[in-house]
Amino acid sequence: IYLEKILFRRIQVLKYEIIINPKWLRKLDNDIWNDELVPAVLRIGEDRISIKIAYRGNVIRDKKKKSYRIVFQKPYKVNGAHEIHLNAEFSDVSLSRNKLSLDFFDRIGVISPHSQHVLLYINGKNKGIYLEIESFDQFLLKKRKLPDGAIIYATNNRANFSLITKKKEIKKRLDQGYTLKYGDQEDMVDLKRFIAMINALSNEDFAKEIPQVLDVEKYLKWVSSAVCVQNYDGFIHNYALYKNSKTGLYEITPWDYDGTWGRNLHGRKLDYDYVPLTGFNTLSARLFHFQHFRNLYNEILTSILENDFTLEVQKPIIDDLFDSLKPHMSLDPYINSTAESLELEKKVYFNFIKKRNDYLKKELKSFIKVKSI
C-alpha cells in the first residue's frame, strides 16, 4: 500500500521554480477566474520542463496564495503524468489535511491521487510550500496499471446524484455539476442514464440493477473514508467518477480534501458529529434503504474504525508528516505557523480522531438495526 511506503520516511520538500514571461503573469492576474493556460518553464533541479500554467480552484483564487494547474508540454509526460496540481493549502496552518486525507483513502483501497509537498518559486520569488497532487486522468490510470475508462469530474454541488439541486431546484440537465475529463460525449450520455436510474427505478429494480453499473463495495469504501475524515463537501462534489472498462462499473475517487480532520475548508473547527454516519447524497440514501447494503457498509466502516481510523494508527503518520514539514514552515511567507502552534494543531487532529471514532461506532449500532421498508 502506498501509505505504508511513506510511513516513517522523512519527506524531502523539493524546490520547484517556475519562470514565466511577466506579460503572461499579468494575464493570469488580470483575470484570476480565467482557466486559459499560458506558457512557462518549470525547473526541478537540473531539469527544465516546458509547461502551460493557469490558476485553479474556487475559493482559493481570491486569496493571496493561489493554486495552480500545470500541464507538461516538453517533455509531454514527467514521471508518467501529463498534468499536476499545485495546491496552496492556504487555510490549513499545518498544510497537511489534504495529503493526510488522500493518503487515508489510498490506505482504505479507494483510488486516490498521490501527493508530495514542494517549495515553489516564481521568477525568483518565494511563493511558499505547496502540495503537488496527481491529476486524476488517463495517465494516472496507466501509471496504476488500471483499465482504461471514462473519467468525469464533479465540479460543483449539483453533482449530488439527484434530479434536484441543493437549493431544491429542478435540474435543467441530469449531468449538471459534471465535467468530462477523459472520454467522449457517449460517456456523458451513460452518466445521464446512471443518474436517471438512481432516481427513477423502483426499489426492487434499483436493488437488482445498481450492482450492474456501480462497484458498490468500492463506493461504500469511499463513503466510509469521507465520513471518517468528515469532508462536508465531498459527497456532492470534489470527487471524480471513473467507469472501469474491464468491469463496466463506476468507481469513485476524492480530491480537494482540505476541509477535514475537524476543520472546514476555511480552517474553522467543526464539531466531531457535524457530518452524519451516512454522509448525504441521493445515491447513498437509496443504497441505505436496503438491509444488505447497510450490512456491507457496517462491515466496511467497522473494519476501518478498528484498523485504520484510530489514534494508534494515525498518530505516528501525523507526527511524521508534521515533523517533516516543520523545518520548512518558516520558508512559507503566507503561513504563520510555529513549532508551538503546530503542536496545538496536532491536538486538534488527535482529539477529532478519538471523538469521531467513538461517535461513528455509537451511530453504527443504531444504523444496523434499522430494517428496510
ZIPE-V963899 format. One line per field, one symbol per residue. ss: DSSP state (h for helix, s for strand, l for the rest). phi: phi as a letter, one per 20 degrees, with the letter a starting at -180 (. if undefined). psi: psi as a letter, one per 40 degrees, with the letter a starting at -180 (. if undefined). A space follows every 50 residues. Layout:
# ZIPE-V963899
ss->???
phi->???
psi->???
This chain:
# ZIPE-V963899
ss->lhhhhhlllllllssssssllhhhhhhhhhlllllllsssssssllssss ssssssllhhhhllllsssssssslllsllslssssslllllllllhhhh hhhhhhhhlllsllssssssssllsssssssssslllhhhhhhlllllll sssslllllllllslllllslllllllsssssllhhhhhhhhhhhhhhhh llhhhhhhhhhhlslhhhhhhhhhhhhhhlllllllllssssslllllls ssssllllllllslllllsllllllllllllhhhhhhlllhhhhhhhhhh hhhhhhhlllhhhhhhhhhhhhhhhhllhhhlllllllhhhhhhhhhhhh hhhhhhhhhhhhhhhhhllllll
phi->.gfffefmdfeeefedcddcggffffffffbfefeffcfacddcmeedcf cccbfcndgffeefeddcdcdfdbffcclndebcddeflfedfelcffff ffffggffoegbfebbecddcclnefdoecdecffebfffgffelegfrf cceeebfeedmdecegemefffcfefndcfebpcffffffffffffgged ffgfffgeeffeccffffffffggfffffmefefecalbcecefffemdf cbcebldfeblncefenefdffdfefgemaafffgffffdfffffffgff fgfffedcecffeegfffgfffffegfdgfeefdddecgffffffgffgf ffgffffffffffffeffefeff
psi->iddddehehhhhhihhhhhhhdddddddddgeehehiiiahhhhbehhhh iiiiiiicdddeidhiiihhhhdhidihfeidiihhhdfdehdefddddd ddddddddehhiiiiiiihhihfehheahihhhihhaddddddefiiiii hhhgeieefefieiidefihidideheihhdhaadddddddddddddddd iiddddddddeeehgdddddddddddddeghdeeeeafiihhhhdddeih iiiiigfdgafeiaeeeiihiefdhideahiddddddedhdddddddddd ddddddedgiddddddddddddddddeedeeheehfiidddddddddddd dddddddddddddddddeehii.
